[in-house]
Amino acid sequence: MNQLAEELNEVLAGTVAERLFSEMGRHMYFPKGIITQGAEASERAYRFNATIGMAYEHGQPMMLDALRKELPGLTPTEAVAYAPTGGVLELRKAWKAALYKKNPSLEKKNISLPVVVPGLTAAVSYICDLFVEPGDTVIVPDLHWPNYRLIIEERKMAAGITYPLFSGNAFNVEALLEGVRQAGQRRGKAIIVLNFPNNPTGYSLTLEEADRIANGLLEIARGGTDILAIADDAYFGLQYENNLLCESMFARLTNLHPNILAVKADGPTKEDYVWGFRMGFVTFGGRDLTDQQYDALTKKLTGIIRSSVSSSCSLSQNLLLKALTYEGYDAQKAGYRAVLEGRYKAMKKKLASMKLPGGLEPMPFNSGYFMSFYCEGFSAEALRKKLLDEMGIGTVSLLDRYLRVAFSSVEEKDVDDLCEAIAQVVAELQA
Ligand SMILES: Cc1ncc(COP(=O)(O)O)c(C=O)c1O
């Protein structure tokens, strides 16, 4: 094993992170190579900086006129230079400050500096690189973002163990906890993914459910099981009903018990309406982890980044940094959120007022971008195809049993027509 990896493992010795590492996680380190030497030179090389593979002219990176014309608000360094492997420092600090503002339960809890990765997909994938290895099990609800399966089962060669997301109209807290208990008994550790608002159902936890999950995990951790809790907060902050948990479960689980490591995967993709920016953040939260230990964990994660994509897009990072401090940023975000909430309310109202054909059942939803129908007695895929072929309406079928509808993408005025069309096509399928 590389000497630098051994040093990082030494710093993390005895922590839940060290116990949870995959083989890749254990071996990973951030090399003292070109990047470190380049960073040193950018601080101290006052005559010539002949380190990094970029082309400079008059002290600035070269930049094509066509790009200068399109990006007048950015300096060449902001627009075209490489970003540091872990991301633009100012942006990381700004995101961390925002995490405390958006998650009141984080108050007085020490978390790591978020690391920039190229999107939430990369965030989940890199977290799994650090902690999941062949033979491990990762506990996800039966209704989950399908990409988890690709990451967990095909990339990491682990097993995705599912539990029923719902018990009646509520989140199935007991099934999740039972999965964690069983994983603990088998291997002494459990890895869970908590995604609220959930894709594909648009379900967020009630405050009471969130408390029960946190208390249940605490009890299991006290019994000696190491728990990795991955909070996928892709749709953070889009809760539309009272009494829902509006902050991340990460905030509840950070600092809860020395056997629990919480890791937050989030980013501006949906929160800031920049889907194609390809930017996300990974943040660690553990009970009593020191800054030096967070730094060691972060170095391992930057090793993962360096060895895969090297660094994330600097243009989007610098644009987001400007957006975060732009006057009117909060107001415009609130405005967009209100538009989504309007579509949600329209969907709820229409579904409550309609007589839906038997077998077409809206599942509980209270947040996010989506809602899903449970399809009983007919094929969800047949419904999807018929909606597309005969009505020109695009939806997503999952497991041939669920139809996912992204109300986030349908104008409020069209929501009634959308629901009518779905009901009509189901009735035709059943005729
Ligand atoms: C639950 C969930 N996690 C992660 C992602 C991926 O986000 P990104 O586009 O930032 O990779 C999505 C995107 O649809 C999602 O629904």
The ligand as an SDF file (V2000), in Angstrom:
LIG
                    3D

 16 16  0  0  0  0  0  0  0  0999 V2000
  -32.4090   10.6130   -6.5690 C   0  0  0  0  0  0  0  0  0  0  0  0
  -31.4180   11.1470   -7.5550 C   0  0  0  0  0  0  0  0  0  0  0  0
  -30.1220   11.1380   -7.2340 N   0  0  0  0  0  0  0  0  0  0  0  0
  -29.1980   11.5900   -8.0780 C   0  0  0  0  0  0  0  0  0  0  0  0
  -29.5380   12.0910   -9.3160 C   0  0  0  0  0  0  0  0  0  0  0  0
  -28.4590   12.5280  -10.2560 C   0  0  0  0  0  0  0  0  0  0  0  0
  -28.2320   13.8920  -10.2860 O   0  0  0  0  0  0  0  0  0  0  0  0
  -27.1250   14.5330  -11.2330 P   0  0  0  0  0  0  0  0  0  0  0  0
  -27.8080   14.9190  -12.5030 O   0  0  0  0  0  0  0  0  0  0  0  0
  -26.6050   15.7140  -10.4630 O   0  0  0  0  0  0  0  0  0  0  0  0
  -26.0560   13.5230  -11.4770 O   0  0  0  0  0  0  0  0  0  0  0  0
  -30.8770   12.1280   -9.7040 C   0  0  0  0  0  0  0  0  0  0  0  0
  -31.2430   12.6350  -11.0220 C   0  0  0  0  0  0  0  0  0  0  0  0
  -32.2560   12.4390  -11.5810 O   0  0  0  0  0  0  0  0  0  0  0  0
  -31.8430   11.6370   -8.8000 C   0  0  0  0  0  0  0  0  0  0  0  0
  -33.1380   11.6080   -9.1130 O   0  0  0  0  0  0  0  0  0  0  0  0
  1  2  1  0
  2  3  1  0
  2 15  2  0
  3  4  2  0
  4  5  1  0
  5  6  1  0
  5 12  2  0
  6  7  1  0
  7  8  1  0
  8  9  2  0
  8 10  1  0
  8 11  1  0
 12 13  1  0
 12 15  1  0
 13 14  2  0
 15 16  1  0
M  END
$$$$
